[in-house]
């Protein structure tokens, strides 16, 4: 891992534990063994670190979504795969999910606009999958937008409670949440 990656990881841990506002650049530097002023050789500001975490998270989610749906045209399978990718990411990246949800209020422009635009595109990808399934007569839901929000919320909730050493495996959670998503949209074969 590079020094920049170490700094980002330390910031993520501190933002999760203390919150963005209560974390200083000196705290981040201390976590990686760099004095505050030297930290600025690697990162521009605490705001830039938060923006990197949040934009990186959204980019990762959009890339995973695109990969998940690329190999099939079947609406049911595409929604299942997109949901599974969403849930798996949140099971594996709990800190990013926590910071992404809690610290959106701490982002400043232009970072806030960038993250909100990525979030809107990500949600629209799920809504498009649902609308395609409705148009094909495979899904039966009144509001594709509400269904997409519900599916996204399901996945984000996994970040709160899932633990690798818990009684339910990641694969079992991912599969079951895919089933939940299909039930939410009234999927039929």
C-alpha positions in Angstrom: 0.0 0.0 0.0 1.3 3.5 -0.8 1.7 6.3 1.7 -1.4 8.0 0.1 -3.4 4.8 0.6 -2.2 4.6 4.2 -3.3 8.2 4.8 -6.7 7.5 3.2 -7.2 4.4 5.3 -6.3 6.2 8.5 -8.7 9.1 7.6 -11.5 6.6 6.9 -11.0 5.0 10.3 -10.9 8.3 12.1 -13.8 9.7 10.2 -15.8 6.6 11.2 -14.8 6.7 14.9 -14.6 10.4 15.6 -16.5 12.0 12.8 -15.1 14.3 10.1 -15.4 17.5 12.2 -13.7 16.1 15.2 -10.7 14.7 13.2 -7.8 16.9 12.5 -5.0 16.6 10.0 -2.7 16.1 13.0 -4.8 13.1 14.0 -4.5 11.6 10.6 -0.8 12.3 10.5 -0.2 10.7 13.9 -2.1 7.6 12.8 0.3 7.0 9.9 3.4 8.4 11.7 3.7 11.6 9.8 3.8 15.1 11.4 1.0 17.4 10.4 2.9 19.7 8.0 4.5 16.7 6.2 1.1 15.3 5.6 0.4 18.1 3.1 3.1 16.6 0.8 0.7 13.7 0.2 -2.8 15.3 0.5 -4.1 18.7 -0.1 -6.6 18.9 2.8 -8.9 17.0 5.1 -11.8 17.9 2.7 -9.9 16.4 -0.2 -9.5 13.2 1.8 -13.2 13.0 2.5 -14.0 13.7 -1.1 -11.6 11.0 -2.3 -13.3 8.5 0.0 -16.8 9.4 -1.1 -16.2 9.8 -4.8 -14.1 6.6 -4.8 -16.9 4.7 -3.1 -19.4 5.9 -5.6 -17.1 5.1 -8.5 -16.5 1.6 -7.2 -20.2 1.0 -6.8 -20.9 2.2 -10.4 -18.2 0.1 -11.8 -19.4 -3.0 -10.0 -23.0 -2.3 -11.2 -21.8 -2.0 -14.8 -19.9 -5.3 -14.6 -22.7 -7.1 -12.8 -25.3 -6.4 -15.5 -23.0 -6.6 -18.6 -23.2 -10.3 -19.2 -27.0 -10.9 -19.5 -30.0 -9.2 -21.1 -32.5 -10.9 -18.8 -34.2 -8.3 -16.7 -34.6 -10.5 -13.6 -31.0 -11.7 -13.7 -29.7 -8.2 -14.3 -31.5 -6.9 -11.2 -30.4 -9.8 -9.1 -26.7 -9.4 -10.1 -26.8 -5.6 -9.6 -28.4 -6.1 -6.1 -25.9 -8.8 -5.2 -23.0 -6.5 -6.2 -24.4 -3.7 -4.2 -24.9 -5.9 -1.1 -21.5 -7.5 -1.4 -19.8 -4.1 -1.6 -21.6 -2.9 1.5 -20.7 -6.1 3.4 -17.1 -5.7 2.5 -16.8 -1.9 2.9 -18.7 -1.0 6.0 -16.5 2.0 6.9 -16.9 3.6 3.5 -20.7 3.1 3.7 -20.8 4.6 7.2 -18.7 7.7 6.2 -20.6 8.0 2.9 -23.9 8.2 4.7 -23.0 10.2 7.8 -20.5 12.7 6.4 -22.3 13.8 3.2 -23.2 16.9 5.2 -19.5 17.7 5.6 -18.7 17.7 1.9 -18.2 21.1 0.4 -18.7 22.2 -3.2 -17.6 21.1 -5.8 -17.2 17.7 -4.1 -20.8 17.7 -2.8 -22.2 18.2 -6.2 -20.0 15.5 -7.7 -20.9 12.9 -5.1 -24.6 13.7 -5.3 -24.5 13.4 -9.1 -22.8 10.0 -8.9 -25.4 8.9 -6.3 -28.2 10.0 -8.7 -26.6 8.1 -11.6 -26.2 5.0 -9.5 -29.8 5.1 -8.4 -30.9 5.7 -12.0 -29.1 2.5 -13.0 -31.3 0.5 -10.7 -34.4 2.4 -11.8 -33.6 1.7 -15.4 -33.2 -2.1 -14.7 -36.6 -2.0 -12.9 -38.3 0.0 -15.7 -36.9 -2.5 -18.3 -38.4 -5.4 -16.3 -41.7 -3.6 -16.0 -41.8 -2.9 -19.8 -41.0 -6.6 -20.4 -43.9 -7.7 -18.2 -41.5 -9.3 -15.8 -41.7 -6.9 -12.9 -44.9 -5.5 -11.4 -44.3 -2.4 -9.3 -46.1 0.9 -9.1 -43.0 3.1 -8.7 -39.6 2.1 -10.1 -38.0 5.0 -8.2 -39.4 3.8 -4.8 -38.4 0.2 -5.6 -34.9 1.4 -6.4 -34.6 3.3 -3.2 -35.8 0.3 -1.2 -33.2 -2.0 -2.9 -30.4 0.5 -2.3 -31.5 0.9 1.4 -31.4 -2.9 1.8 -27.9 -3.0 0.7 -26.7 0.0 2.7 -28.3 -1.6 5.8 -26.0 -4.6 5.5 -23.0 -2.4 6.3 -24.5 -1.7 9.7 -25.0 -5.3 10.9 -23.0 -7.7 8.8 -19.8 -9.2 10.3 -17.5 -11.7 8.5 -17.5 -13.9 11.6 -21.2 -13.8 12.0 -23.6 -16.7 11.8 -24.7 -15.9 8.2 -22.1 -16.0 5.4 -21.6 -13.2 3.0 -22.7 -15.4 0.1 -25.9 -16.3 1.9 -26.7 -12.7 2.6 -26.0 -11.6 -0.9 -28.2 -14.4 -2.4 -31.1 -13.7 0.0 -31.0 -10.0 -0.6 -31.1 -10.7 -4.4 -34.3 -12.6 -3.6 -35.6 -9.7 -1.6 -35.0 -7.3 -4.5 -36.9 -9.5 -6.9 -39.8 -9.8 -4.5 -39.8 -6.0 -4.1 -40.4 -5.5 -7.8 -42.9 -8.4 -8.0 -40.7 -10.4 -10.4 -42.3 -13.2 -12.4 -40.7 -15.7 -14.7 
